[in-house]
Structures are given as C-alpha cells and as structure tokens.
Amino acid sequence: MTLYTGLTQETSWVGAAMGGGAGGVVFGLIGSRVLFPRDPELRAAVAAARAAGRRRVARATRRGPVPDDPEVRSAAAAMTAYQLSVMERQRRWGPLFYMLMVVLAGALALTRSPWYWAAAAFFAFLLVLQVTMLGRLRRRAELLGRAEG
C-alpha cells in the first residue's frame, strides 16, 4: 500500500508510509481474528508442529526424506493435509482469479503506468504457484501418509 500510494497518489512518502502501516495493522488484526480462531484444523496442526519442533516439521512438510521421528512425521502430515485442503478449496477459483489479475494489471500497465507490469508479474507468479502447488502437496501428503501408516 505504501508503494502504491506513494507512486500513484499526490502525497508524501511519509504520508504513504503511515497509511500503508495503518492499513497493514488493521488488515492484520482483522485477518488474524477472522481466519485463525475459526480453523481448529489449523490450530491443531500448528500445535503439533510446535510440540515436534517447528523447523523440522516445516522442512518435512516441504521437502526431503520422510522423518524417522513419528512425532515430526505426524505433525508434518497434519500440516500438509491442512495445506492440501486449502489448495483443494481454491483449485477452481484460484487460477481464474490470478489470470484475471494478470490481465487487469497488464491492461493498467498499457494504459496507465509501466509499474503495473510488476503487479502482472507478481500475479503470474502466484498463478504458477497455485497450479503447481496442488500436485506437489498431493505427492508429499501421500509420501508422509505412506510412511505413517
């Protein structure tokens, strides 16, 4: 928000930074209160990850060999299952949304300011991530589940 306001509005960088900081605090407070407490599956996965060692669980969730420690393996499987459930819910609308944002940012870059190409590239990156992450999470969940069961 600071960059957007500073580059597109008639305001000082100090004003843009204050507005961006205030907006970030408000968004963070609302997001943390609305999203986190309402998701017991996420809270359980995070608690298990903390108990087993957050860094080891995070690494096991993303890559590497399946951990030998059953507590780490179970926490990584829970975290992967949660991430997979989120990505499954987004599998239809996520790519469409990011494609729309790429098109809109590209149109704005052509008609308004070349700075919008940065937004187009960002949304293109998120589109690729959205499309590739689902398969990666499925493979990792299967690998962790096979080792657990």
KEVO-523926 format. One line per 10 residues: number of its first residue (from 1); for each residue x, y, z of N, C-alpha, C. Coordinates in Angstrom, 3 decimals, always signed. Atoms other than C-alpha are relative to their C-alpha. Example, Ala and Ser with C-alpha at 12.3 -4.5 7.8 and 13.67 -1.06 7.14 Angstrom:
2
1> +0.890,-1.190,+0.000,+12.300,-4.500,+7.800,+0.900,+1.200,+0.000; -0.820,-1.190,-0.060,+13.670,-1.060,+7.140,-0.770,+1.090,+0.730
***
This chain:
149
1> +0.827,-1.185,+0.000,+0.000,+0.000,+0.000,+0.869,+1.247,+0.000; -0.895,-1.157,-0.031,+2.876,+2.363,+0.759,+0.524,+0.302,-1.393; -0.515,-0.208,+1.353,+4.411,+1.859,-2.690,-1.093,+0.475,-0.941; +1.100,-0.380,+0.879,+1.086,+2.078,-4.454,-0.408,+1.456,+0.244; +0.421,-1.358,-0.330,+0.068,+5.245,-2.623,+1.078,+1.007,-0.373; -1.095,-0.919,+0.300,+3.483,+6.854,-2.976,+0.210,+0.220,-1.478; -0.241,-0.109,+1.430,+3.715,+6.156,-6.693,-1.195,+0.531,-0.786; +1.174,-0.363,+0.800,+0.148,+6.865,-7.766,-0.792,+1.181,+0.546; +0.789,-1.075,-0.595,-1.231,+9.491,-5.391,+0.861,+1.249,+0.207; -0.688,-1.257,-0.281,-0.329,+13.107,-4.742,+0.169,+0.135,+1.512
11> -0.253,-0.050,-1.440,+1.006,+12.518,-1.232,+1.487,-0.196,+0.237; -1.414,+0.185,-0.330,+4.360,+12.489,+0.526,+0.260,-1.468,+0.340; -0.357,+1.375,-0.347,+6.244,+9.272,+1.170,-0.263,-0.275,+1.471; +0.299,+0.179,-1.434,+5.800,+9.835,+4.904,-1.487,-0.308,+0.169; +1.437,+0.264,-0.066,+2.030,+10.008,+4.448,-0.353,-1.366,-0.554; +0.249,+1.317,+0.592,+2.101,+6.964,+2.190,+0.423,-1.108,+0.959; -0.473,+1.013,-0.948,+4.139,+5.013,+4.774,-0.932,-0.112,+1.198; +0.927,+0.039,-1.140,+1.796,+5.994,+7.586,-1.304,-0.691,-0.384; +1.226,+0.648,+0.460,-1.245,+4.973,+5.561,+0.203,-1.483,-0.243; -0.290,+1.415,+0.241,+0.366,+1.695,+4.469,+0.176,-0.767,+1.297
21> -0.187,+0.655,-1.296,+1.418,+0.871,+8.033,-1.310,-0.178,+0.740; +1.299,+0.087,-0.673,-2.008,+1.662,+9.454,-0.895,-1.031,-0.683; +0.802,+0.993,+0.730,-3.700,-0.354,+6.707,+0.472,-1.416,+0.279; -0.541,+1.324,-0.298,-1.374,-3.282,+7.368,-0.379,-0.483,+1.386; +0.381,+0.370,-1.368,-2.105,-3.239,+11.096,-1.481,-0.379,+0.054; +1.442,+0.287,-0.002,-5.862,-3.091,+10.533,-0.275,-1.323,-0.716; +0.205,+1.238,+0.737,-5.752,-5.845,+7.893,+0.511,-1.201,+0.802; -0.554,+1.096,-0.800,-3.531,-8.000,+10.121,-0.879,-0.365,+1.183; +0.872,+0.273,-1.145,-5.784,-7.631,+13.138,-1.300,-0.675,-0.434; +1.251,+0.596,+0.482,-8.935,-8.383,+11.188,+0.246,-1.407,-0.526
31> -0.306,+1.315,+0.567,-7.335,-11.258,+9.276,+0.316,-1.029,+1.068; -0.366,+0.968,-1.034,-5.856,-12.862,+12.376,-1.191,-0.384,+0.863; +1.175,+0.296,-0.819,-9.123,-12.624,+14.293,-1.068,-0.759,-0.777; +1.043,+0.645,+0.800,-11.327,-13.788,+11.440,+0.434,-1.391,-0.441; -0.427,+1.256,+0.598,-9.221,-16.585,+9.956,+0.524,-1.015,+1.004; -0.677,+0.990,-0.830,-7.104,-18.211,+12.639,-0.902,-0.656,+1.048; +0.791,+0.676,-1.037,-9.517,-18.811,+15.535,-1.123,-0.870,-0.548; +1.107,+0.767,+0.553,-12.166,-20.241,+13.223,+0.437,-1.320,-0.630; -0.477,+1.196,+0.682,-9.976,-23.039,+11.920,+0.688,-0.948,+0.985; -0.589,+0.905,-0.991,-9.480,-25.761,+14.543,+1.001,-0.982,-0.619
41> -0.945,+0.902,+0.660,-7.720,-27.992,+11.997,+1.385,+0.643,-0.079; -1.273,-0.718,+0.063,-5.031,-25.351,+11.516,+0.607,+0.133,+1.387; -0.533,-0.152,-1.361,-4.702,-24.733,+15.247,+0.600,-1.307,+0.497; -0.521,+1.301,-0.427,-4.221,-28.457,+15.879,+1.317,-0.317,-0.711; -1.230,+0.262,+0.754,-1.601,-28.728,+13.119,+1.140,+0.873,+0.501; -1.031,-0.908,-0.500,+0.283,-25.685,+14.422,+0.473,-0.444,+1.382; -0.377,+0.476,-1.338,+0.221,-27.020,+17.995,+0.879,-1.237,-0.096; -0.819,+1.208,+0.177,+1.571,-30.372,+16.825,+1.380,+0.369,-0.539; -1.286,-0.428,+0.561,+4.290,-28.614,+14.815,+0.870,+0.645,+1.066; -0.778,-0.622,-1.086,+5.340,-26.540,+17.828,+0.552,-1.063,+0.940
51> -0.430,+1.047,-0.931,+5.498,-29.634,+20.017,+1.119,-0.852,-0.598; -0.981,+0.884,+0.642,+7.560,-31.607,+17.487,+1.251,+0.748,-0.463; -1.132,-0.780,+0.491,+9.909,-28.784,+16.538,-0.366,+0.651,-1.321; +0.577,-0.705,+1.143,+8.622,-26.178,+14.148,+0.872,-0.063,-1.251; -0.875,+0.006,+1.188,+11.661,-26.052,+11.848,+0.079,-1.381,-0.646; -0.069,+1.355,+0.565,+11.916,-29.801,+11.449,-1.301,-0.369,-0.693; +1.300,+0.284,+0.604,+8.198,-30.054,+10.741,-0.160,+0.774,-1.305; +0.120,-0.815,+1.214,+8.313,-27.198,+8.228,+0.824,-0.598,-1.132; -0.847,+0.604,+1.032,+11.184,-28.851,+6.371,-0.613,-1.307,-0.505; +0.607,+1.275,+0.394,+9.473,-32.244,+6.388,-1.282,+0.219,-0.800
61> +1.211,-0.311,+0.750,+6.300,-30.606,+5.069,+0.327,+0.341,-1.444; -0.354,-0.485,+1.339,+8.122,-29.131,+2.078,+0.833,-0.969,-0.819; -0.957,+0.764,+0.805,+10.929,-31.479,+1.062,+0.796,-0.953,+0.889; -0.924,+0.869,-0.711,+13.494,-34.046,+1.989,-0.582,-1.372,+0.275; +0.486,+1.342,-0.327,+13.233,-37.597,+3.218,-1.063,+0.062,+1.101; +1.016,+0.091,-1.047,+10.374,-38.664,+5.430,+0.723,-0.147,+1.338; -0.689,+0.059,-1.297,+11.434,-38.065,+9.048,-0.213,-1.335,+0.706; +0.096,+1.236,-0.776,+12.144,-41.062,+11.235,-0.807,+0.195,+1.278; +0.711,-0.308,-1.242,+10.710,-39.361,+14.322,-1.509,+0.008,-0.270; +1.443,+0.077,+0.275,+6.991,-40.312,+14.433,-0.755,+1.282,+0.349
71> +0.669,-1.248,-0.381,+6.039,-37.049,+16.165,+0.176,+1.059,-1.098; -0.262,-0.953,+1.089,+7.683,-34.920,+13.445,-0.762,-0.414,-1.255; +0.693,+0.511,+1.184,+6.249,-37.131,+10.706,-1.506,+0.251,+0.097; +1.433,-0.205,-0.193,+2.732,-36.925,+12.162,-0.363,+1.484,-0.112; +0.263,-1.444,+0.083,+2.923,-33.139,+12.569,+0.142,+0.494,-1.435; -0.186,-0.385,+1.404,+4.250,-32.755,+9.001,-1.166,-0.494,-0.849; +1.157,+0.522,+0.738,+1.440,-34.969,+7.699,-1.240,+0.844,+0.273; +1.153,-0.843,-0.338,-1.130,-32.844,+9.557,+0.097,+1.356,-0.688; -0.186,-1.301,+0.644,+0.327,-29.607,+8.214,-0.209,-0.109,-1.509; +0.178,+0.210,+1.437,+0.469,-30.978,+4.675,-1.468,-0.237,-0.333
81> +1.429,+0.246,+0.224,-3.117,-32.223,+4.940,-0.788,+1.302,+0.085; +0.694,-1.283,-0.100,-4.236,-28.772,+6.068,+0.251,+0.847,-1.247; -0.331,-0.788,+1.191,-2.392,-27.023,+3.219,-0.710,-0.558,-1.230; +0.672,+0.639,+1.132,-3.825,-29.526,+0.760,-1.493,+0.314,-0.002; +1.427,-0.310,-0.060,-7.371,-28.899,+1.986,-0.271,+1.445,-0.439; +0.148,-1.401,+0.431,-6.907,-25.142,+1.482,+0.146,+0.101,-1.509; -0.243,-0.066,+1.439,-5.499,-25.631,-2.023,-1.114,-0.693,-0.784; +1.124,+0.682,+0.661,-8.297,-28.071,-2.923,-1.202,+0.924,-0.102; +1.131,-0.936,+0.030,-10.879,-25.436,-1.997,+0.220,+1.104,-1.027; -0.320,-1.088,+0.925,-9.090,-22.918,-4.235,+0.287,-0.467,-1.425
91> -0.479,+0.525,+1.282,-8.398,-25.191,-7.204,-0.779,+0.513,-1.201; +0.785,-0.511,+1.135,-11.206,-23.794,-9.366,+0.088,+1.515,-0.124; +0.058,-1.455,+0.100,-11.425,-20.129,-8.496,+1.376,+0.649,+0.073; -1.327,-0.600,-0.145,-7.733,-19.517,-7.659,+0.656,+0.342,-1.334; -0.622,-0.319,+1.291,-6.292,-19.834,-11.175,-0.780,+1.042,-0.798; +0.802,-1.000,+0.714,-9.198,-17.848,-12.641,+0.235,+1.395,+0.560; -0.238,-1.295,-0.638,-8.679,-15.064,-10.131,+1.367,+0.560,-0.406; -1.339,-0.490,+0.337,-4.928,-14.842,-10.797,+0.120,+0.350,-1.484; -0.005,-0.363,+1.427,-5.467,-14.895,-14.576,-0.676,+1.350,-0.211; +0.690,-1.280,+0.096,-7.967,-12.060,-14.219,+0.902,+1.138,+0.475
101> -0.882,-1.043,-0.529,-5.480,-10.087,-12.120,+1.173,+0.279,-0.939; -1.068,-0.210,+0.977,-2.701,-10.636,-14.683,-0.518,+0.854,-1.156; +0.586,-0.759,+1.115,-4.983,-9.346,-17.449,-0.261,+1.443,+0.416; +0.286,-1.356,-0.470,-6.126,-6.350,-15.387,+1.278,+0.809,+0.203; -1.260,-0.717,-0.221,-2.585,-5.429,-14.329,+0.680,+0.308,-1.330; -0.565,-0.253,+1.331,-1.409,-5.795,-17.932,-0.710,+1.138,-0.700; +0.764,-1.090,+0.609,-4.200,-3.522,-19.137,+0.357,+1.335,+0.647; -0.404,-1.235,-0.687,-3.309,-0.960,-16.487,+1.419,+0.417,-0.374; -1.369,-0.316,+0.407,+0.359,-1.195,-17.472,+0.025,+0.642,-1.385; +0.053,-0.566,+1.353,-0.556,-0.434,-21.077,-0.677,+1.365,-0.042
111> +0.771,-1.241,+0.064,-2.972,+2.392,-20.283,+0.389,+1.037,+1.040; -0.280,-0.936,-1.094,-1.705,+3.944,-17.044,+1.490,+0.180,+0.248; -1.394,-0.119,-0.418,+1.804,+3.212,-15.806,+0.705,-1.332,-0.183; -0.757,+1.250,+0.141,+4.520,+0.657,-16.596,+0.253,-0.712,+1.332; -0.180,+0.636,-1.308,+4.763,-0.001,-12.855,-0.951,-1.174,+0.195; +0.966,+1.089,-0.136,+1.743,-2.250,-13.220,+0.540,-1.317,-0.564; -0.602,+1.258,+0.461,+3.953,-4.778,-15.043,+0.548,-0.790,+1.179; -0.461,+0.705,-1.208,+5.391,-5.578,-11.620,-1.152,-0.773,+0.628; +1.179,+0.694,-0.540,+1.887,-6.441,-10.406,-0.379,-1.175,-0.893; +0.324,+1.095,+0.930,+1.267,-8.506,-13.553,+0.951,-1.171,+0.211
121> -0.983,+1.066,-0.247,+4.489,-10.450,-12.931,-0.265,-0.699,+1.329; +0.305,+0.574,-1.310,+3.556,-10.960,-9.280,-1.190,-0.950,-0.081; +1.182,+0.855,+0.118,+0.114,-12.333,-10.141,+0.267,-1.204,-0.906; -0.390,+1.144,+0.835,+1.635,-14.528,-12.887,+0.761,-1.022,+0.848; -0.722,+0.886,-0.918,+3.992,-15.950,-10.243,-0.980,-0.747,+0.901; +0.990,+0.648,-0.856,+1.039,-16.636,-7.928,-0.837,-1.013,-0.770; +0.736,+0.943,+0.842,-0.810,-18.303,-10.807,+0.789,-1.298,-0.172; -0.849,+1.190,+0.158,+2.098,-20.674,-11.460,+0.073,-0.767,+1.313; -0.057,+0.643,-1.313,+2.394,-21.361,-7.734,-1.305,-0.734,+0.306; +1.316,+0.605,-0.239,-1.341,-22.061,-7.475,-0.156,-1.300,-0.780
131> +0.186,+1.165,+0.859,-1.251,-24.515,-10.372,+0.945,-1.135,+0.389; -0.987,+1.050,-0.279,+1.907,-26.386,-9.347,-0.057,-0.521,+1.428; -0.056,+0.398,-1.405,+1.457,-26.484,-5.584,-0.957,-1.139,+0.339; +0.975,+1.044,-0.309,-1.600,-28.733,-5.579,+0.586,-1.394,-0.235; -0.617,+1.293,+0.278,+0.232,-31.623,-7.229,+1.142,-0.323,+0.952; -1.117,+0.208,-0.926,+3.297,-31.136,-5.047,-0.517,-0.385,+1.388; +0.563,+0.328,-1.309,+1.184,-31.176,-1.885,-0.620,-1.392,+0.020; +0.575,+1.355,+0.063,-0.668,-34.305,-3.017,+1.097,-1.062,+0.104; -1.108,+0.970,-0.056,+2.623,-36.132,-3.606,+0.625,-0.055,+1.391; -0.621,-0.026,-1.324,+4.044,-35.002,-0.267,-0.928,-0.638,+1.037
141> +0.953,+0.603,-0.940,+0.875,-35.973,+1.627,-0.017,-1.510,-0.149; -0.034,+1.444,+0.235,+0.944,-39.402,+0.011,+1.269,-0.614,+0.577; -1.276,+0.492,-0.532,+4.605,-39.850,+0.911,-0.003,-0.041,+1.516; +0.038,-0.039,-1.467,+4.106,-38.789,+4.535,-1.039,-0.983,+0.538; +1.049,+0.931,-0.438,+0.890,-40.847,+4.809,+0.437,-1.449,-0.106; -0.496,+1.375,+0.180,+2.557,-43.996,+3.437,+0.963,-0.358,+1.121; -0.995,+0.281,-1.037,+5.362,-43.693,+5.961,-0.652,-0.090,+1.379; +0.676,-0.009,-1.294,+2.920,-43.048,+8.791,-0.833,-1.250,+0.211; +0.922,+1.121,-0.131,+0.520,-45.877,+8.085,+0.681,-1.268,-0.142
***
